[in-house]
């Protein structure tokens, strides 16, 4: 049933609070906060024998990031927290009028165009940008000597 403007105007603050409480109860019951909410954007390029990945993670702290690296791909996951969303969960009087910024859990798998040496990677998080560099895996021939 659709409400007209007058009905909406009559809605009191306590009724809105009940809506938020029901939403929080559903989230807690079904664990909806564990769903993946967004994927960070990234650039990948090769200079000489180094693969570089630049990942946008504004507002994400290093302690909230997990990275797995294999020779052919990497997976980054974590959580971007919002102080205002946390305050609402603590039952403080926060009313959102617009929410465009992505918060919550993120996950992204990045395929490498060439195999890398994962143990020689370097990582740097500065001003919300994570820079990761890996040397390209070098193939070599093992000489076989006759006895």
C-alpha positions as a printed Julia matrix, in Angstrom:
147×3 Matrix{Float64}:
  0.0     0.0     0.0
  1.42    3.35   -1.0
  1.3     6.21    1.47
  0.42    9.68    0.35
  2.44   12.73    1.4
  0.13   13.6     4.32
  0.44   10.09    5.78
  4.22   10.24    5.44
  4.32   13.64    7.14
  2.38   12.18   10.09
  4.99    9.48   10.64
  6.68   10.24   13.92
 10.31    9.84   14.83
  9.44    6.86   17.04
  7.95    4.99   14.06
 11.1     5.62   12.02
 13.18    4.35   14.92
 11.09    1.13   14.94
 11.9     0.63   11.24
 15.63    0.96   11.96
 15.36   -1.45   14.9
 13.63   -4.04   12.68
 16.33   -3.61   10.04
 19.05   -4.11   12.68
 17.28   -7.23   14.02
 17.15   -8.75   10.52
 20.82   -7.92    9.96
 21.82   -9.53   13.26
 19.61  -12.61   12.74
 20.73  -13.41    9.19
 24.27  -12.04    9.35
 23.76   -9.7     6.41
 26.81   -7.69    7.4
 28.92  -10.61    6.17
 27.79  -10.12    2.56
 30.21   -8.54    0.11
 29.09   -4.95   -0.38
 31.59   -3.61   -2.91
 34.7    -4.26   -4.98
 37.66   -1.87   -4.93
 38.8    -0.44   -8.27
 42.33   -1.21   -9.46
 44.9    -0.57  -12.19
 47.49   -3.17  -13.21
 50.54   -2.51  -15.35
 53.97   -3.97  -16.1
 57.15   -1.92  -16.13
 60.33   -3.82  -17.0
 60.04   -7.06  -15.03
 57.66   -5.78  -12.32
 53.88   -6.08  -12.1
 52.32   -3.14  -10.27
 48.78   -3.04   -8.9
 47.2     0.19   -7.66
 44.03   -0.38   -5.6
 41.7     2.39   -4.38
 40.81    1.81   -0.72
 39.82    5.22    0.7
 38.93    5.07    4.37
 40.18    1.48    4.83
 42.79    0.84    7.5
 45.65   -1.6     6.89
 44.52   -3.73    9.87
 41.22   -4.36    8.05
 42.85   -5.7     4.85
 43.75   -9.32    4.05
 45.77  -10.23    0.95
 46.43  -13.69   -0.47
 48.95  -13.97   -3.31
 49.68  -16.89   -5.61
 51.87  -16.95   -8.7
 48.96  -16.25  -11.06
 46.53  -14.15   -9.04
 45.89  -12.3    -5.8
 42.81  -11.86   -3.66
 42.22   -8.84   -1.47
 39.42   -8.64    1.08
 38.54   -6.56    4.08
 36.09   -4.11    5.55
 35.54   -0.38    5.27
 34.02    0.95    8.46
 31.76    3.97    8.96
 31.64    5.78   12.29
 28.07    6.93   11.62
 26.82    3.42   10.82
 28.48    2.17   14.02
 26.72    4.92   16.0
 23.38    3.85   14.56
 24.08    0.27   15.6
 24.77    1.55   19.11
 21.23    2.98   19.07
 22.38    6.58   18.88
 20.07    9.02   17.14
 21.54    9.06   13.62
 19.21    9.67   10.67
 20.71    9.16    7.21
 19.43   11.34    4.4
 21.81   10.13    1.7
 24.18    7.14    1.57
 26.29    6.88   -1.58
 29.68    5.86   -0.18
 30.29    2.11   -0.15
 30.91    0.66    3.32
 31.14   -2.86    4.61
 32.95   -5.91    3.32
 34.84   -5.97    0.05
 36.46   -8.73   -1.99
 38.39   -8.73   -5.27
 40.43  -11.33   -7.14
 42.99   -9.98   -9.61
 44.48  -12.24  -12.28
 48.1   -11.56  -13.27
 49.05  -11.51  -16.97
 52.35  -13.24  -16.05
 53.37  -15.41  -13.08
 54.94  -13.47  -10.18
 57.27  -14.12   -7.24
 54.81  -13.65   -4.33
 57.42  -13.73   -1.55
 59.23  -10.71   -3.02
 56.17   -8.45   -3.15
 56.12   -4.96   -1.68
 53.03   -3.28   -0.23
 52.35    0.37    0.59
 49.11    2.03    1.75
 49.18    5.81    1.46
 46.22    8.22    1.4
 43.73    5.48    0.6
 45.73    3.98   -2.27
 47.35    0.55   -1.89
 50.34    0.0    -4.17
 51.57   -3.56   -4.61
 54.56   -4.63   -6.7
 55.76   -8.11   -7.63
 58.73   -9.17   -9.72
 57.77  -11.33  -12.68
 58.74  -14.98  -12.21
 61.83  -15.68  -14.29
 62.13  -18.96  -16.08
 65.56  -20.45  -16.26
 67.22  -23.52  -17.67
 68.95  -25.92  -15.33
 72.18  -27.12  -16.89
 72.65  -30.87  -16.81
 76.21  -32.12  -16.6
 77.37  -35.53  -17.7
 79.4   -37.63  -15.33
